[in-house]
Amino acid sequence: MEAYLGIDVGSVTTKLAVLDKNDELITHTYLLTQGKPIEMVQLGLVQIKQCLPRDADICGVATTGSARYLTGVIVGADLVKNEITSHAVATLHYIPQVQTIIEIGGQDSKIIIIRDGVVTDFGMNTVCAAGTGSFLDHQARRLNMSIEEFSRLALESNTPARIAGRCTVFAESDMIHKQQMGHRTEDILYGLCQALVRNYLNNVGLGKEIKSPIVFQGGVAFNQAIVKALQEELDAEVIVPPHHEIMGAMGATLLVHEEMVSNNNGSKFKGFGISEVEYHTSSFECKACPNLCEIARLSLDGQVLACWGGRCDLWERKPESQGG
């Protein structure tokens, strides 16, 4: 049974998806990265193997996400692709008419503009947390509730409080002020959702022509209060596709399927046994420029396999280098 594997490793979550030769989803897994991308990829492979049919043969592997180079070295990827391409390919596969993709993750967010099936523009936010899922997670923890309870309560709001959402620090101060003024919890929660949406559109979406159909994906799309706030702010329907949380991994899988069929080469996948390999990680300071980035280094039996963590991709492009 032909199968293709896509792995999307982000700063907050790690996603793996397996598609068959007809690009139908066989199985997938969704894990919290917890600052341990190597261990989570290994755990994800264990879970995927347990769910795969016994006759499944992995004919191609692709990686995407912020740790795509690192993951690609570990698993023996046949293809390494950026998140923009992966998300666009997956969305176009399931919703060919899409013109705008809104993707909000745990610590970054992006917008992808598509016209006639081609990516024409995109924007990313990797700096400010006020337009990402961690913004809501932090406030939910402060209120001692789960993010699921946060979403449910926020939907009960009839008179949302106006929260200053340009910055997480200001938002939290404003939220505390609104609590002290006696605003209902559900109104403050929905006000926070509206603040996140405003922040996203004023930063990531600034200057972008947002046209329907609009597709919303990423882990934050689980939050129905954010979906509602987006629809109100854009005054348009917002589509949340099935498996929206693993669209990056699915896009990588679709890409590697196409790559392997066109090249007709065997896969470089190292097999599920890599789940049991013990890798060594260390770090060094890059002196290539005044930024002096701290670079993480992955080794196995004394051999450097990969480096990552800089502001640029200098070390990600030459993992064979030993570094400082």
N, C-alpha and C positions, 0 to 999 in steps of 0.2 A: 504494500500500500504506500503510494507516494505521499510524502508529507514535507511541509516547509515550515521552518521555525523563525519567528521574529522576536527579538528581545529589545525592549525599550527601558533603559535604566535612567531614571531621573533622580533629582536630589531628594525627593520625598517618597516616590514609589518606583517599584520595579515590576514591569509587565512582560509576560511571555505569551505568545499566541502561536498555535499550530493550525495551518490550513491544509486541506487535501489538494489533489491535483485540479479539482473543480473550484478552488478558492472558497470552499465551505469551511467554516470554523469547526475544528475537531475538538480542541480543548484550549484552555487558557488559564493563567494564574495571575493574581494581582497581590503584590506584597509591599509592605512598607520597607523602604531602603534602610532607614535607621542609621545612616552614615556608614553602612557596611555593604557597598555594592558587590564586592566579590562574593561574600557569604550569601547574599540574597540571590544572586544569579545561580549559585550552586544549589541553594534550596529550591529555587524555581525549577531548575532542571530535574531535581528529584521528584517534585510534584507533577511536572509534565510527564515524566516517564511513567509514573504510576497510573496516569489517566489515558495514556496512548494505547490504542489497540496493539496487540502483540506483534502483528505483522507490519506495523508502521515502519517505514524507512525514511529517515531524515535526508532529503535530497538537496537541501540548501538551507543556509542560516544567514540571517542579516541582523545587524545591530543598529540601534538609533538611540537618541537621547544624549544627555550631557556626558554620560560615561561610555559612549559608543566605541571609542577607540580601545579603551581598557577592556571592555566586554568582548570586543572583536578578537583581541589577542587571546583571551582566556578560552573562548569557545571554538576558535578557528573559523571566523566568519568568512563567508564568501562575498559579502557585501557590507559596507559601512555607509549609512546614509544619515543626513541631517534630519532634524525633527520636522522642518517645514515641508520638505519633500514627502516624508513618510505620512504625515497627517493629511496632506493634500491628496496623495494617491489613494489612501483608504477612503476618504470622504467621497472623492469622485467615483470610486468603484461602487459605493452603496447609494450615493445621491448624486447622479451625474449632472443635475441641473444647478448644483450649489454655486453660489457667487461669493459668499462670505463665510469664512470659518473662524469662529471664536473659540479659542482653546485656553482654558484657565487651569493651571496646575497648582501644586502645593506651594512652589516658590518662584515660579515664573509664569508668564502668560504671553500669548501671541495672537496675532490676527493675520489671516491669510486671505488675500483678495484674488478671486478666480474669475476670469472672463473667458467664455467659450472653451472651457476645459483646460485652461492654461493659467498658471500662477503669474499674475502681473505685478503684485506688490505684497509686501508683508511687513509686519512690525513686531518687535519683541520687547518685553520688559523683564530684565533679569536683576534689577537693582532694588526697586521699591516693592515692599511686601504688601502695601495697601491695596494692590489690585490682584492679589493671589489668595489661594486657599488658606495659607498659614495665618493670614489676617483674621479670618473667621474662626479658625481653630483656636487661636490665642484667646480671642474674646469668649469663646464657648468655655474654655478651661477656666477663665477668670470668673465666669458665672456658674462654675461647677456643673456644667451640663455637657452631654455628648453633642456632636455636630448634627446627629440625626434629630435630637430633641430641639436643637437650635432651629433647624429647618422647619420642623413641624409647628413650633410656637410662632415663628416669624410669619407664617402663612395666615395666622389668626389675627394679624394686625389690621385695624381699620383706619387708624390715624397715625401713620409712621412718623417717628421723630426725625427731624433733619439733623444728621450727624455730619460733622466736618470730616470728610474722608480723604483729604489730600495727603495725609501722613498717618501712619499707625499711632504715633505718639499723640498727635492732636485728636485723632478719632477716639482713643481711649479716654483722654481727658474730657472730651465732649460727652462721651457715653456716661462717664461717672457723674458729670454735671447734670445730665438729663435724668439719671436715676435719683439724684438728690432733689430734683425739682418735682419728682413724683410721677414721671412718665411710666406707663405700663411696660413691663419687660418685653412683651411681644412687639410693641411699637418701636422700642429701642433696637430690637433684633432686626426687624425689617428695615429700619433706618440704616443699620449697618450694611445690609445687603444692597440697599440703594446707593450707599456711599461707595461700596466696592465697585459697583457697575459704573458709577460716574467716574471714578478714578481710572478704571480700565478704558473707558471710551475717551476720556480727556488726555490720556497718556498713550497707551498702545494704539488706540483707534484714531488718534489725532491726525486730521488731514486725509483719512481714508474714506472712500465712498462705499458705505455699507449698503449693499443691495440684497434683496431677497432672491432665492432662498438663503436663509441664514442658518447655519448649523453650529450648534454649541456642543463642544466635547471637552474631555479632560475630567479629572476626578471631581471638580467643583460642580459639574453638571448633574451630579447626584442630588444637589441641593435645589429643591423645587422653588424655594423662595428666591434664589438667584435667577432662575429661569423666568419667574414672574416679573422680577425687577428689570431684567433685560428686555422683556417684551413690552413693558410699560415705557421704558426709556426710549426704545427704538420705534415704538408704535408699529410693530410688525411681528409676525409669527416667528418663533425661534424653535427650530427642530433639534431635538436631542435624539441622536441615532442609537439603536441597540449597540451594546458593547462600546459606548462612547469613551469609557475609561481606558480602553486598550487600543484605540485607533492608531496610535503611533506604531505599536508592535505589529498590528495587522497590516499597516502600510508597508512596513519593512518586509513582511512576509510576502506580500504581493509583488514587491520589487525583486526580491531574490528568486521567486518563482519564475518571473519573466527572464531574469538574468541567466538562470541555470538552463532554461529551455532553449534560449537563443545561443548560448555558448556550448551547450552539450558537454560540459566538463563535469568531472566528479566533484563532490562537495569536500571542502577542507574541514568540515565539522569534526572535532576531536572526540566526539562521543559523550555519552552521559556519565562516563567514568570520571570526568574532570570534577564532578561534584565531590569526590573524595581526595582530590589533590590539595596539599597544604602549600599555599603561596606565602611568600614573605613580602611584607610592605615596609618601605622606609621612605625617607624624604631628604631633600637637599635644597639649597637656595640657588636659584638660577641667577647668574651674573651677566646675562646677555644684554640687559638694559637696566635703567635705574629703578624699575619696578621691584626688582629683587624678589620675584615670586617664589613661594615655597612649592616645590614640585614633589609629588608623591611618585614612588617608584615601585613597580611590581617585579619580583624576582622569583625564580624557581631553580633550585639547586645551584645558586650563585650566578645564574644568567639573567640579565635584565630583559623582561618581556615587554614592559610598557611603562610609560611615564605620563602623568596628567596633573592638572590642577593649576596651570598658569593662566594669566589673563589672555594670552594668545595661545595658539595651538602648536608652538614651536616644538615642544617635547612630544606632543601627541603625534606629530608627523614623523618623528624619528625615534621611535621607542628603543631602537638598538643602541642608542647612545648611552654611555654610562653616567653622564652628568657630573656635577661638581663633586 
